[in-house]
Amino acid sequence: MREIDTARSLSVLAAFNISTAAAPSPRQCDEILSLARQENLSVYDGIYLWHAAQTGATLATRDAALITASGRFRSLVLDLRQ
């Protein structure tokens, strides 16, 4: 990501109430792995998608596959590719 894109993305993200979440339980980890496999995502992206689906949080990403998958789960997405 170019420096100007980073600055713009951080500026956009600063307007949101961003919080952290507790680590998932072993059962939730199984759900996340299943979701990641189903959507052909990395486990890392699967965690983001799972968390957004569980909490109604908005995803902020530049990842096209994650953006596409989030639509199937009716998760709100802030597309940072623009």
N, CA, C and O of each residue as an XYZ file, in Angstrom:
328
protein
N       0.854     -1.161      0.000
C       0.000      0.000      0.000
C       0.906      1.231      0.000
O       1.871      1.311      0.760
N       0.580      2.168     -0.851
C       1.360      3.405     -0.920
C       1.121      4.259      0.327
O       0.084      4.146      0.981
N       2.080      5.099      0.640
C       1.984      5.940      1.837
C       0.732      6.811      1.821
O       0.080      6.973      2.852
N       0.393      7.364      0.677
C      -0.798      8.216      0.576
C      -2.070      7.401      0.816
O      -3.019      7.893      1.426
N      -2.088      6.150      0.334
C      -3.247      5.279      0.568
C      -3.375      4.916      2.044
O      -4.479      4.851      2.584
N      -2.240      4.681      2.688
C      -2.253      4.387      4.125
C      -2.819      5.564      4.906
O      -3.675      5.388      5.774
N      -2.345      6.750      4.599
C      -2.822      7.949      5.298
C      -4.322      8.150      5.080
O      -5.048      8.488      6.015
N      -4.777      7.943      3.863
C      -6.207      8.104      3.559
C      -7.030      7.056      4.296
O      -8.077      7.374      4.861
N      -6.566      5.815      4.294
C      -7.292      4.734      4.981
C      -7.360      4.982      6.482
O      -8.409      4.784      7.095
N      -6.260      5.411      7.075
C      -6.256      5.692      8.509
C      -7.172      6.857      8.841
O      -7.805      6.870      9.897
N      -7.247      7.821      7.960
C      -8.144      8.953      8.163
C      -9.604      8.494      8.158
O     -10.396      8.926      8.996
N      -9.954      7.629      7.222
C     -11.318      7.097      7.142
C     -11.626      6.252      8.376
O     -12.697      6.376      8.969
N     -10.688      5.399      8.756
C     -10.907      4.515      9.902
C     -11.028      5.277     11.218
O     -11.716      4.826     12.134
N     -10.375      6.409     11.319
C     -10.415      7.194     12.563
C     -11.838      7.641     12.910
O     -12.134      7.931     14.069
N     -12.709      7.694     11.915
C     -14.085      8.132     12.141
C     -14.965      7.025     12.737
O     -16.105      7.285     13.123
N     -14.451      5.808     12.813
C     -15.233      4.682     13.302
C     -14.859      4.323     14.733
O     -13.730      4.546     15.170
N     -15.811      3.771     15.442
C     -15.589      3.303     16.797
C     -15.034      1.881     16.715
O     -15.796      0.917     16.660
N     -13.728      1.756     16.709
C     -13.078      0.460     16.540
C     -12.757     -0.124     17.912
O     -12.215      0.562     18.779
N     -13.096     -1.393     18.097
C     -12.829     -2.065     19.365
C     -12.174     -3.413     19.097
O     -12.109     -3.869     17.956
N     -11.698     -4.039     20.150
C     -11.105     -5.366     20.031
C     -12.057     -6.398     20.624
O     -12.978     -6.055     21.365
N     -11.828     -7.635     20.299
C     -12.694     -8.721     20.774
C     -11.854     -9.741     21.537
O     -10.643     -9.845     21.345
N     -12.523    -10.482     22.399
C     -11.864    -11.574     23.124
C     -11.506    -12.699     22.155
O     -12.107    -12.827     21.089
N     -10.535    -13.501     22.534
C     -10.150    -14.652     21.720
C     -11.328    -15.625     21.618
O     -12.063    -15.801     22.589
N     -11.516    -16.259     20.455
C     -12.620    -17.216     20.311
C     -12.373    -18.483     21.123
O     -11.233    -18.878     21.369
N     -13.474    -19.106     21.530
C     -13.405    -20.379     22.255
C     -13.013    -21.491     21.279
O     -13.027    -21.276     20.067
N     -12.664    -22.674     21.789
C     -12.354    -23.789     20.886
C     -13.505    -24.106     19.918
O     -13.261    -24.375     18.741
N     -14.749    -24.077     20.401
C     -15.897    -24.329     19.519
C     -15.992    -23.250     18.444
O     -16.267    -23.547     17.282
N     -15.768    -22.016     18.832
C     -15.816    -20.920     17.872
C     -14.677    -21.030     16.864
O     -14.842    -20.677     15.697
N     -13.526    -21.518     17.312
C     -12.408    -21.736     16.376
C     -12.789    -22.736     15.299
O     -12.430    -22.563     14.134
N     -13.512    -23.778     15.678
C     -13.995    -24.753     14.694
C     -14.923    -24.080     13.684
O     -14.835    -24.343     12.485
N     -15.815    -23.210     14.170
C     -16.719    -22.484     13.280
C     -15.939    -21.588     12.322
O     -16.254    -21.509     11.134
N     -14.928    -20.920     12.845
C     -14.117    -20.020     12.032
C     -13.366    -20.794     10.956
O     -13.328    -20.370      9.800
N     -12.771    -21.921     11.323
C     -12.054    -22.735     10.333
C     -13.001    -23.228      9.241
O     -12.656    -23.223      8.060
N     -14.183    -23.650      9.642
C     -15.174    -24.116      8.676
C     -15.584    -22.973      7.735
O     -15.678    -23.166      6.523
N     -15.820    -21.814      8.287
C     -16.195    -20.648      7.493
C     -15.084    -20.273      6.516
O     -15.345    -20.003      5.343
N     -13.848    -20.257      7.002
C     -12.719    -19.908      6.140
C     -12.593    -20.897      4.980
O     -12.346    -20.498      3.841
N     -12.760    -22.173      5.272
C     -12.697    -23.183      4.198
C     -13.846    -22.999      3.209
O     -13.645    -23.042      1.995
N     -15.045    -22.795      3.739
C     -16.239    -22.633      2.899
C     -16.087    -21.438      1.950
O     -16.484    -21.506      0.786
N     -15.517    -20.358      2.453
C     -15.399    -19.129      1.669
C     -14.048    -18.988      0.969
O     -13.786    -17.982      0.310
N     -13.190    -20.003      1.117
C     -11.858    -19.995      0.516
C     -11.054    -18.764      0.970
O     -10.424    -18.071      0.171
N     -11.107    -18.526      2.283
C     -10.397    -17.410      2.891
C      -9.277    -17.935      3.778
O      -9.279    -19.102      4.171
N      -8.330    -17.072      4.088
C      -7.342    -17.424      5.107
C      -8.059    -17.483      6.456
O      -9.149    -16.932      6.607
N      -7.456    -18.140      7.420
C      -8.040    -18.178      8.758
C      -8.132    -16.753      9.303
O      -9.112    -16.392      9.954
N      -7.130    -15.969      9.040
C      -7.102    -14.570      9.484
C      -8.340    -13.817      8.986
O      -9.022    -13.153      9.766
N      -8.626    -13.924      7.681
C      -9.818    -13.267      7.130
C     -11.099    -13.931      7.624
O     -12.116    -13.264      7.811
N     -11.047    -15.241      7.834
C     -12.207    -15.942      8.375
C     -12.597    -15.420      9.746
O     -13.782    -15.318     10.062
N     -11.597    -15.088     10.565
C     -11.880    -14.530     11.890
C     -12.604    -13.202     11.754
O     -13.585    -12.959     12.456
N     -12.137    -12.344     10.865
C     -12.797    -11.050     10.659
C     -14.237    -11.237     10.206
O     -15.146    -10.593     10.729
N     -14.444    -12.112      9.240
C     -15.786    -12.335      8.716
C     -16.690    -12.928      9.788
O     -17.826    -12.486      9.954
N     -16.198    -13.918     10.512
C     -16.988    -14.552     11.569
C     -17.372    -13.528     12.630
O     -18.526    -13.470     13.055
N     -16.413    -12.730     13.052
C     -16.680    -11.733     14.090
C     -17.717    -10.717     13.612
O     -18.626    -10.365     14.365
N     -17.596    -10.252     12.395
C     -18.569     -9.285     11.864
C     -19.962     -9.904     11.796
O     -20.952     -9.252     12.127
N     -20.036    -11.154     11.370
C     -21.333    -11.832     11.280
C     -21.951    -12.023     12.665
O     -23.170    -11.943     12.817
N     -21.114    -12.274     13.675
C     -21.608    -12.500     15.032
C     -22.043    -11.219     15.740
O     -22.979    -11.229     16.540
N     -21.364    -10.130     15.441
C     -21.568     -8.896     16.208
C     -22.230     -7.763     15.439
O     -22.665     -6.776     16.031
N     -22.307     -7.905     14.118
C     -22.841     -6.807     13.317
C     -21.821     -5.711     13.071
O     -22.171     -4.621     12.619
N     -20.553     -5.998     13.368
C     -19.485     -5.021     13.152
C     -19.277     -4.792     11.655
O     -19.572     -5.663     10.837
N     -18.777     -3.640     11.318
C     -18.444     -3.311      9.931
C     -17.008     -3.716      9.662
O     -16.112     -3.395     10.443
N     -16.780     -4.431      8.543
C     -15.432     -4.797      8.121
C     -14.836     -3.649      7.316
O     -15.521     -3.056      6.483
N     -13.590     -3.337      7.553
C     -12.856     -2.367      6.749
C     -11.711     -3.137      6.110
O     -10.817     -3.619      6.806
N     -11.735     -3.252      4.783
C     -10.736     -4.083      4.106
C     -10.521     -3.629      2.669
O     -11.352     -2.941      2.075
N      -9.381     -4.035      2.136
C      -9.077     -3.860      0.717
C      -9.109     -5.216     -0.001
O      -8.858     -5.284     -1.204
N      -9.414     -6.281      0.724
C      -9.352     -7.643      0.197
C     -10.636     -7.996     -0.562
O     -11.716     -8.048      0.026
N     -10.512     -8.236     -1.860
C     -11.683     -8.505     -2.702
C     -12.428     -9.768     -2.284
O     -13.659     -9.781     -2.279
N     -11.708    -10.824     -1.935
C     -12.367    -12.074     -1.534
C     -13.154    -11.890     -0.246
O     -14.247    -12.436     -0.102
N     -12.612    -11.132      0.683
C     -13.307    -10.881      1.945
C     -14.530    -10.001      1.720
O     -15.567    -10.205      2.352
N     -14.417     -9.039      0.836
C     -15.554     -8.180      0.502
C     -16.674     -9.015     -0.112
O     -17.840     -8.858      0.249
N     -16.322     -9.888     -1.026
C     -17.317    -10.746     -1.675
C     -17.974    -11.680     -0.669
O     -19.198    -11.811     -0.652
N     -17.176    -12.328      0.166
C     -17.717    -13.258      1.159
C     -18.615    -12.534      2.156
O     -19.636    -13.079      2.576
N     -18.253    -11.333      2.532
C     -19.056    -10.604      3.519
C     -20.457    -10.316      2.994
O     -21.406    -10.232      3.773
N     -20.592    -10.168      1.700
C     -21.913     -9.956      1.119
C     -22.831    -11.148      1.321
O     -24.040    -10.981      1.483
N     -22.273    -12.340      1.315
C     -23.077    -13.546      1.534
C     -23.523    -13.674      2.986
O     -24.473    -14.398      3.285
N     -22.840    -12.973      3.886
C     -23.188    -13.018      5.305
C     -23.860    -11.732      5.769
O     -24.070    -11.520      6.963
N     -24.191    -10.883      4.809
C     -24.866     -9.606      5.091
C     -24.105     -8.751      6.093
O     -24.695     -8.024      6.893
N     -22.791     -8.853      6.031
C     -21.951     -8.015      6.883
C     -21.692     -6.697      6.165
O     -21.497     -6.670      4.950
N     -21.692     -5.623      6.913
C     -21.383     -4.324      6.336
C     -19.886     -4.237      6.085
O     -19.081     -4.720      6.880
N     -19.522     -3.610      4.962
C     -18.116     -3.532      4.584
C     -17.772     -2.101      4.185
O     -18.520     -1.437      3.468
N     -16.639     -1.652      4.662
C     -16.046     -0.411      4.198
C     -14.955     -0.815      3.236
O     -13.909     -1.312      3.653
N     -15.187     -0.605      1.942
C     -14.253     -1.006      0.902
C     -13.138      0.039      0.798
O     -13.369      1.152      0.324
N     -11.951     -0.314      1.233
C     -10.817      0.597      1.233
C     -10.027      0.567     -0.067
O      -8.965      1.183     -0.153
N     -10.523     -0.138     -1.080
C      -9.813     -0.183     -2.357
C      -9.962      1.112     -3.136
O      -9.165      1.377     -4.035
N     -10.934      1.904     -2.826
C     -11.239      3.101     -3.609
C     -10.385      4.265     -3.215
O     -10.520      5.349     -3.782
